[in-house]
């Protein structure tokens, strides 16, 4: 008589396989491999979809279908070594970088607002034009706010100064307010929402009182409402989002085309490079609406894979925040997870029509180096923290040298 956990000559049943799979998540390096694996898969998918969404337009404009693919590959070639380096840095290095990076981000955000230096695209002034490249200072500002806020709150927690609401908000609130205000002056609502989510995540993790947290959430909601009302193009977007019977060729055009692209993909999609939206029907297909291209060319299955990868990435980030002992690592890991999760949700929500369009990219997938490089640095930091979970160092030591060190050893260039 076979046991209930086996089928077909002793092979593990579905339940036993599921239990074994769940057991893998309890291993010390589970967070490390989840962050690394999900990041690499999303990067590979993003590079593929940048080509699939931009080949026709780039062929018409530049004579080569691979222009944006090559640029994105260059950004990846710069970002991946940075991620590798960040994964090997100790937490004290990230804390040391917090203040200089915050200062540089604020300077960059001020430069954007200087007439003649800042570049306005799509109603938002968020770029510095340096000729061959364009830099968006609001992207590294996200990472700088994470590092600075986590360092500040960790110091306050170690000194036992988090019992009063004033020590919770000062100077976190005014400094965060300066960064948010500079981004707001550039009319960048999407990045403003992400920065505010980082601020709220830090308050949540340090255990802010419920009334304070609810009050700050309400204040942020009021601020976002004011930002929408004072800008006519944002108000038009909101009206177009709320009024489904509006002009489909006007302010609702991008949203309608995005939903049509997803709907035409069906279960398994039209195939890579076989979509209709890439022929100029969908504006900003390679950036803000790349999820619509995924839905069209890879179908519902492709979109669920993307959602699953972001879900696993969020789980890994929260697992790191829960398991590490150091307050700075806990706060920074949670803030990075909140940043990437909120940005992905806002982007995907706008594409599928459940949120208004705000114009922020899908992390790791959308085209753009200004967003990609800080994101890879943040993920490298998560990898560094994952290596400091309980039992992780022992597991790394038991694993032996990596392929690079083994190759150097074979060549006699490293100690065995």
N, C-alpha and C positions, 0 to 999 in steps of 0.2 A: 504494500500500500504506500503510495507516494505521499509525501508531506504536503500540506496546503500551500507551502511557499515554492514548490517546484512543479514544473510541467515538462512534458516531452523529454523523458529520459534524464531528469535531474537538472535541467536548465532552470535558472532562477525565474520565478513568475514575475508578473508585472509589479505586484506589490513589493516583492523583495528588491527588484531593480529600483523602484521609487525610493525605498528606504535607503538603499546604498547611495543613490544620487543625493538625497538629503544629507546623508552622513558626510559627503564630501564638503558640504558647507560648514561643517564643524571643524575642519582642519585648520591649523594655524595660518597657512598661507592662502586660504580660500579668497580672502579679500584682495590680496595681491594679484592673484591670477584672474579674478573677475574684472578688476580695474584694467589690467593689461589687455586681457582678451577682448573685452567690450570696446576698449579704445581703438585697438588695432582693426577690429571688424568694422567699426563705424568709419574709421579713416579710409579703409579700402572701399567701402560702399560709397563714401562721399566722393572719392576720386573718380570712381566709375560714373556716378550720377552727374558730376560736374561736366564730364565729357558728353554724357547722354543728353544733358539739358542745353548745352551751349554749342554743340558742333555745327549746327546749321547757321546760327547767327554769326559765329566766328568765321566760318567759311565765307560768308557773304561780306563781312567787314574787313577781315585781315587776309583772306586767301588761304587760311589754314584752319582746319576743324579742331586742331589740338592746342590752340593758343591758351585758353584758360586752363586746360589740363596741365600744360607745361608750367604755367605760373603757379598753380596750386601744388604741383609736385615740388617746385622750388621752395615754397613756404613749408611744406612738409619736411623737406630735407634740412631746413633750418630749425624747425620745431622739434623734430624727433631727438636730435642730440641734446637739445635743451631739456626735454622730458627725461632722457637717460641721465643727464647730469643732476637734475632735481631729485630723481629717485635715489641718489647716492649722497645727498646732502643731509647733515644732521639738522634737527629742528632749530637749534640756536642760529643757524645761518639764515633760515627763513625769517626769524624774528629780527635779525640784524638788518635784513633787506627791507623790512616793513616801512620804516620811516623814509628812507631815500626814495623808494618806489612810489610812496604816496605823494611826496613832494614833486617828483618828476611828473606824475599823473596830473596833479593840479596845474603845474606849469603848462603841460600840454593842452589841458582843457581851456586854459586862459588864452593860449595862442590861437586855438580854433576860433575864438570869438573875435579876434582882431581882424577888422576888414582888410581884405586883400590876402590874408594868410589862410583863413578857413575856407573850406569848399563846401557849398550847399548842394546836396543831392536828395531829391525826393522830399523837399520841404524841411529837411534836417541839416543843420550845420554841424558836422561831426568829423570832418576830414581835414588833415593837413597835407597839402599837395607838395610833394618833394620831387616833382618831375616824373621820373620813371616809376615811382611808387607813391602810394597814398597811405597815410597812417591815421588810424582812428584812436585817439588817446583814451576814449571812454572804455575801450576793451581792457587795456592793462589797468585802468582805474578799478575795475571789478576785483582783480587779483590783489591790488594794493589795499583796497578797503578790507578784504578778507584778512590779509596778514596783519594790518595795523589794528583792526578791531579785535582780532583774536589775541594778539599780544597784549593789548590794553586790558581786555577783560580777564586774561589769565593772570596778569599782575595784580589786578584788583581782587581776584579770587584768592590768590596766595596771601595777600595782605588782610583778608577778611573784610573788605570794604564794599561788599555787594549786598549789604543788609538795608541800605537806604536807596530810594529811587533816584536821588540826586547823583550818587556815585555810579549808578547804572547808566544814566543818560549823559553825564558830563565827564569828559569831552566827547563821548561817542556821538551824541546827537548833533552838536554843532559842527563837528568835523565832517560827519556823514552828510549833514545838511549842505555844507559848502560844496562837496563833490556833486551831490544831487542837483544843487542849484546851477552849477556850471553846465551840467549835462542838460538840464531843463532849458537854460538860456540858448542852447543849441537846438532846441525843439526835438529832442530825441526821447520820445516817451517810452519806447521799448526798453532802452538801456536804463532809464529812470526806474522802471518797474523792477528790473533785475537788481539794481543797487539797493532799492528799498527792501527787496526780499532778503538780501544779505544782512541788512541792518536788523530786520525782524528775526532772522534765524539766530543771530548772535544773542539777541535779547531772550529768545526762547531757550537756548541752550544753557545760559547762565541762570535760568530759573527766575525770570522777571515775574513779579506778581501778575495775576490774571487781569486785574483792573488796569494796570499799566500797559500790559500787552494789548488788551482790547482797545484802550484809549489811543495808543500809537497806531494801531491798525485802522481805527476810524479816522484819525488825522491824515493818514496816508491816503485813505480812500477819498477824503475831501480834497486833498492836494491833486490827486489824479483827475478828479472831476473838474477842478478848476483848469487844469492843463488842457483838458479836452474842450471846454467851453470857450477858452480864450483864443484857440486856434481854429479858424474857419475850416481848414482842410481836415482836421481831426473830427470836428463836429459833423462834417459831411460823411466821413467814414462811419461814424457812429450811427448816424441816421440811415445810411445805406445798410449797415449791419442789422439795425432793428426793423427796417422796412423792406421786407423781401419782395415787395411789389414795385420797387423803384426801378429806375432806368438801368437795365443790364449792360448798356454800352457806356454808362457814365461812371460814377464813383464806385459802383458795384462790379465793374467789369473784371478787375483782377480776381476778386473773390469768386465770382461766378465761373470764370475760366478755370480756377483752381479746383473747384468742386466738380466741374465737368471732366477735368482730366482724371481725377480720382475715380469718378463714376464709370468712366470708359475703360478703366483697367480691369474691372471684374475680379475674379478670384486670383488669376495668375498673371495678369498684365498683358500688354501688347507685345512685349519683348524689348530688350535693350535697343535703343535707337529707333524704335518703330512707332513712337508716340506722335500725336498730333500737336501737342502743346509746344514742342520744341521748334515748331515752324513759325514762331513769332506770335502765337495766339496768347501766350501767358507771359506777362511782364515779370522781370526779375526771377525767371525760372531757376537760375543757377544759385540764387542766394536765398531770399525770403521764402520762395515757394518751391524749393527743391523737393519737399515732401510730397507735393502734388505730382511731380515727375516720377517719384518712386511709386506712388499709387497707380499712376497710369501705366508705367512700363513693367513694374514688378507685381502689380495687383495687390489685393488685400493681404496676401501672404507676405509680400515685401514690407508693407506698412506694419504688420504685426511683428515682423522680425525687428524692425527699427524700434518699435515701442518696447519689445522685450529686452533689447540691448540697453536702452535707457533705463528701464526698470531694474535690470540687474546692476547697472552702474550705480543707480541711486541706492539700492540695497547694500552694495559693497561699501559705498561712502558712509552710510549710516552705521554699518557694522564696524568700520574702522573707528568712527567717532565713539561708539559705545564701548569698544574693547581697549582702546589706548588709555594709559593712566595719566599722561601729561595733559593739563588743562588747555594749553595752547594747541596741541595736536587735536584734541577733542573739538574745540571751537572752530579751528580752521577747517577740519575735515567736514564738519556739519555745514559750515558756511559755503564751502565749495560745492557740496552736494545740493544745497538749496539753490545756489546760483545756476548750476547746469540743469537741474530739474525744472525750475521755474522757466528758464529760457526755452527749454525744449517744449514744455507744455504750452507756453504762450505762442511759440511758432506754429506748432502742430494745431493748436486750437484755432488760430487764425486761418490756417489753410482749410480745415474741415468745416469752418463756418460757425463754430461755437463761441469764438471770441473775436473782437474787432481786430483789424489788421494794424499792427504796430511797427512792422518793418525790422525785426531782429532775426538774425540767422539761426539755423539749426546747428547746435554745437557739433563740431567735428565733421559735419556733412556738407554744410553750405560752403560756397566759394568765398575765400577771403583770408588773407594772412593776418590782418590785425586782430581778428577774432581767434584764429586757429592757434597762434603761438602762445598767447596767455593761457588758453585752455589747456594746451599740452603741458605747459609749465605747472599749472594747477594739478593736473592728473599725475605728473611726476612727483609732486609733493604728496599726493595721496599714496602713491607707491612707496615713498619713503616712510610715511607713517605706518603703512600696512606691515612693513618689515619690523616694526616695533610693537606689534601686538604680542600678547602672551604666547610664548612658544615659537614665535616666528623665527627668531634668530637661530634657535636650535634646529628648526626644520631647514633653514637655509644652509647651516653648517653640515647637516646630514646629507643634503642634496649634492654636495661636492661642488667643484668649480664649474662655472658656466662654460658655454661653448667657446667664447672668445678667449678665456684664460686657458682652456684646454688646447686650443689651437696654438697659442703662444708657447705653451709648454712643449708641444710637439716640435716647435721650431727652435726650442732652446732659448726663448726670449723671456720666459717667466719661470718663477720657481714652481716646482711641482708640489 
